Amino acid sequence: MNKKTSSRDIFISGLWEDNPVLRHVLGICSTLAVTNLVANTLVMDAGLIFTLSMSCLTVSILRSYTPLRIRMMVQTLIIASYVIIVDILIKAHLPDISDALGPYVGLIITNCIIMGRCEAFARNNPPWASFLDGIAVALGYSFVLLAIALVREPLGFGTLMGYQVMPEGFKPWNIMMMAPGAFFMLGLLIWFIRARFPRTEGEQINGCT
């Protein structure tokens, strides 16, 4: 059970100390797949923020009524319900982005970040703390994806949110359009953060593994 009780501590822990990508290297598939364009990244971020925060809230509310032996199935059902809502909304209002994201919206169900927070935090903490933790962890994930997308799209396409930002005659870096470019950017980002901000002993024992 997470020992941090104040809203500030919970938020900082979820946003930074327990950052799922930088600290635990989780959610890598979506990180590599959807960060080629900023618009795709923002939609994926919004979907995960909604799904993670609401899933953590729901798991926490139902934690006293969920038998221990079936808790994982219940958590998966809760997560899937919110992912379906996100998927329907994206298909209805952003069909082009839905096509670009392909199966990755549906795969939010299997994202270990969500299941990890539901199991490690929401199952053992009250609703408000769990909701706040879900938002903070999702924002931490979102900031990493957005940072990578803000580099990949200009270098890979010469655009930012569809607008031309690179000078005329710029030759796009094809590698930035593909997953290896995202992998390279993610590796550099994790290396920089861990070198510049090494983890403390307290951070190493908190959060999901």
C-alpha positions as CSV (number, residue, x, y, z in Angstrom):
1,M,0.0,0.0,0.0
2,N,1.3,3.4,-0.9
3,K,2.1,5.3,2.3
4,K,1.7,8.8,0.8
5,T,-1.5,10.3,2.1
6,S,-1.6,14.0,1.1
7,S,-3.0,14.9,-2.4
8,R,0.2,16.7,-3.2
9,D,2.4,13.7,-2.4
10,I,0.1,11.4,-4.3
11,F,0.2,13.6,-7.4
12,I,4.0,14.2,-7.3
13,S,4.6,10.5,-6.8
14,G,2.4,9.5,-9.7
15,L,3.7,12.2,-12.0
16,W,7.4,11.8,-11.3
17,E,8.5,9.2,-8.8
18,D,6.3,6.5,-10.3
19,N,6.3,7.8,-13.9
20,P,5.4,4.6,-15.8
21,V,7.7,5.2,-18.8
22,L,10.7,7.0,-17.3
23,R,10.9,5.1,-14.0
24,H,9.4,1.7,-14.7
25,V,9.7,1.5,-18.6
26,L,6.0,0.5,-19.0
27,G,3.6,1.2,-21.8
28,I,6.4,1.1,-24.4
29,C,4.3,-0.3,-27.2
30,S,2.0,2.7,-27.4
31,T,5.0,5.0,-26.8
32,L,6.7,3.7,-30.0
33,A,3.5,3.4,-32.0
34,V,1.5,6.6,-31.7
35,T,4.2,9.3,-31.2
36,N,4.9,9.9,-34.9
37,L,2.2,12.7,-35.0
38,V,1.4,15.1,-32.2
39,A,-2.4,14.9,-32.9
40,N,-2.4,11.1,-32.6
41,T,-0.4,11.4,-29.3
42,L,-2.8,13.9,-27.8
43,V,-5.8,11.7,-28.5
44,M,-4.1,8.6,-27.1
45,D,-3.0,10.7,-24.0
46,A,-6.6,11.9,-23.5
47,G,-7.9,8.3,-23.8
48,L,-5.5,7.0,-21.3
49,I,-6.0,9.8,-18.8
50,F,-9.8,9.1,-18.9
51,T,-9.4,5.4,-18.7
52,L,-6.8,5.2,-16.0
53,S,-8.4,7.8,-13.7
54,M,-11.9,6.4,-14.0
55,S,-10.7,2.8,-13.7
56,C,-8.7,3.6,-10.5
57,L,-11.7,5.4,-9.1
58,T,-14.1,2.5,-9.9
59,V,-11.7,-0.2,-8.6
60,S,-11.3,1.8,-5.3
61,I,-15.1,2.2,-4.9
62,L,-15.7,-1.5,-5.4
63,R,-12.6,-2.8,-3.6
64,S,-14.6,-3.8,-0.5
65,Y,-17.1,-5.7,-2.5
66,T,-14.8,-7.5,-4.9
67,P,-13.7,-11.0,-3.9
68,L,-10.0,-11.3,-3.8
69,R,-9.9,-14.4,-6.1
70,I,-11.6,-12.6,-9.0
71,R,-10.2,-9.1,-8.6
72,M,-8.1,-9.3,-11.7
73,M,-11.1,-10.2,-13.9
74,V,-13.2,-7.5,-12.3
75,Q,-10.4,-4.9,-13.0
76,T,-10.1,-6.0,-16.6
77,L,-13.8,-5.7,-17.1
78,I,-13.8,-2.2,-15.6
79,I,-10.9,-1.1,-17.8
80,A,-12.5,-2.6,-20.9
81,S,-15.7,-0.7,-20.2
82,Y,-14.0,2.7,-20.2
83,V,-11.8,1.8,-23.2
84,I,-14.9,0.9,-25.2
85,I,-16.3,4.4,-24.4
86,V,-13.1,6.0,-25.5
87,D,-13.0,4.0,-28.7
88,I,-16.6,4.8,-29.6
89,L,-16.0,8.5,-29.0
90,I,-12.9,8.6,-31.1
91,K,-14.5,6.7,-34.0
92,A,-17.5,9.0,-33.9
93,H,-15.7,12.4,-33.7
94,L,-12.2,11.7,-35.0
95,P,-12.5,9.0,-37.6
96,D,-9.2,9.8,-39.3
97,I,-7.2,9.6,-36.1
98,S,-9.1,6.5,-35.2
99,D,-7.9,4.9,-38.4
100,A,-4.3,6.1,-37.8
101,L,-4.3,4.7,-34.2
102,G,-5.6,1.4,-35.4
103,P,-5.7,-1.2,-32.7
104,Y,-3.8,0.8,-30.1
105,V,-6.9,2.4,-28.6
106,G,-8.3,-1.1,-27.9
107,L,-5.0,-2.3,-26.6
108,I,-5.3,0.3,-23.7
109,I,-7.1,-2.6,-22.0
110,T,-3.9,-4.6,-21.8
111,N,-1.7,-1.7,-20.9
112,C,0.2,-2.7,-17.9
113,I,0.3,0.8,-16.6
114,I,-3.5,0.7,-15.9
115,M,-3.6,-2.7,-14.4
116,G,-0.6,-2.0,-12.4
117,R,-2.0,1.1,-10.8
118,C,-5.4,-0.5,-10.2
119,E,-3.7,-3.4,-8.4
120,A,-0.9,-1.6,-6.6
121,F,-2.7,1.6,-5.5
122,A,-6.5,1.7,-6.2
123,R,-7.2,-1.6,-4.6
124,N,-5.7,-0.4,-1.3
125,N,-6.6,3.3,-1.2
126,P,-9.8,5.4,-0.9
127,P,-11.6,6.7,-4.1
128,W,-10.2,10.3,-4.2
129,A,-6.6,9.3,-3.6
130,S,-7.0,6.6,-6.3
131,F,-8.6,9.0,-8.8
132,L,-5.8,11.5,-8.2
133,D,-3.1,8.8,-8.5
134,G,-4.7,7.7,-11.8
135,I,-4.6,11.2,-13.2
136,A,-1.1,11.9,-12.1
137,V,0.3,8.6,-13.5
138,A,-1.5,9.1,-16.8
139,L,-0.2,12.7,-17.1
140,G,3.3,11.5,-16.5
141,Y,2.8,9.0,-19.3
142,S,1.3,11.7,-21.5
143,F,4.1,14.2,-21.0
144,V,6.7,11.6,-22.1
145,L,4.7,10.7,-25.2
146,L,4.2,14.4,-26.1
147,A,7.9,15.2,-25.6
148,I,8.8,12.4,-28.1
149,A,6.1,13.4,-30.6
150,L,7.2,17.1,-30.5
151,V,10.5,15.9,-31.9
152,R,9.4,13.1,-34.2
153,E,6.8,15.0,-36.2
154,P,8.9,18.0,-37.2
155,L,11.9,15.8,-38.0
156,G,9.9,13.0,-39.7
157,F,7.3,15.1,-41.5
158,G,8.5,18.7,-41.3
159,T,5.2,19.6,-39.6
160,L,3.7,20.2,-36.2
161,M,0.0,19.5,-35.8
162,G,-0.2,19.4,-39.6
163,Y,1.3,22.8,-40.1
164,Q,4.6,23.2,-41.9
165,V,7.3,24.3,-39.4
166,M,10.6,23.2,-41.1
167,P,12.2,25.5,-43.7
168,E,11.7,24.9,-47.4
169,G,14.0,22.2,-48.8
170,F,14.1,20.3,-45.5
171,K,14.5,16.6,-46.1
172,P,12.5,14.6,-43.6
173,W,14.3,12.0,-41.5
174,N,12.6,8.8,-42.5
175,I,13.7,7.0,-39.4
176,M,11.6,9.4,-37.3
177,M,8.5,8.2,-39.1
178,M,9.1,4.6,-37.9
179,A,9.3,2.8,-34.6
180,P,13.1,2.7,-34.4
181,G,13.1,6.6,-34.3
182,A,10.7,6.5,-31.4
183,F,12.8,3.8,-29.6
184,F,15.9,6.0,-30.1
185,M,14.2,9.1,-28.7
186,L,12.8,7.2,-25.8
187,G,16.2,5.7,-24.9
188,L,17.8,9.2,-25.0
189,L,15.0,10.6,-22.8
190,I,15.2,7.9,-20.2
191,W,19.0,8.1,-20.2
192,F,18.9,11.9,-19.6
193,I,16.3,11.7,-16.9
194,R,17.9,8.9,-15.0
195,A,21.4,10.5,-15.3
196,R,20.2,14.0,-14.4
197,F,17.6,12.9,-11.7
198,P,18.8,9.6,-10.2
199,R,16.2,7.7,-8.2
200,T,16.3,7.8,-4.4
201,E,15.9,4.8,-2.2
202,G,12.3,5.8,-1.4
203,E,11.4,6.0,-5.1
204,Q,12.8,2.5,-5.7
205,I,10.4,0.8,-3.4
206,N,7.2,2.7,-4.4
207,G,4.8,2.0,-7.2
208,C,4.3,-1.0,-9.5
209,T,7.2,-3.0,-10.8
